[in-house]
Amino acid sequence: MASLFTKIVNGEIPCYKIAEDNNYLAFLDVNPNAKGHTLCIPKQEINKIFDMDEELYLGLMQFSRKVAKAIEKTVECKRIGVAVIGLEVPHTHVHLIPLHDMEDMRFQRKVTLTKEEFENLAKAIQGNL
């Protein structure tokens, strides 16, 4: 059965898209730790990041770096944190989280945004790619 993220890739579930190319997709996390929290995924459904072949893995890291730079230009923060946990969705994903303090990386403190705020934020980050 297709993962939640594969359904997003296939357009079955909407997302606040940041960037996309033939192999990867970046979109805002709808349950963000901080404003601008973004997920970068390979379009190919692979459960564990280290099961990816080296070319796809390195491509995901390059793609994530590009997106992180755009987030940093858009959202006020001290830096962009990176986490790869992958327990909640069996599809490799890189969390890019604007950090103000260490609590932003704990996945316990969440922020709430309206649909309009998500849409405006996605457009603003896209503008900095």
Number of C-alpha atoms within 10 A of each C-alpha: 5 11 14 14 24 20 13 17 21 12 10 11 11 11 18 18 20 24 18 16 10 7 13 18 22 26 21 23 21 18 15 21 24 24 24 28 25 30 26 26 27 27 20 15 17 17 16 15 19 10 11 17 9 10 8 16 16 12 14 23 14 12 21 25 16 14 23 26 15 18 30 20 14 20 19 13 17 11 17 19 16 19 12 13 13 15 11 6 12 16 21 26 27 20 25 29 26 26 23 15 10 8 13 20 19 9 11 10 12 14 14 13 15 9 11 9 12 20 16 13 21 22 15 17 23 16 13 14 15
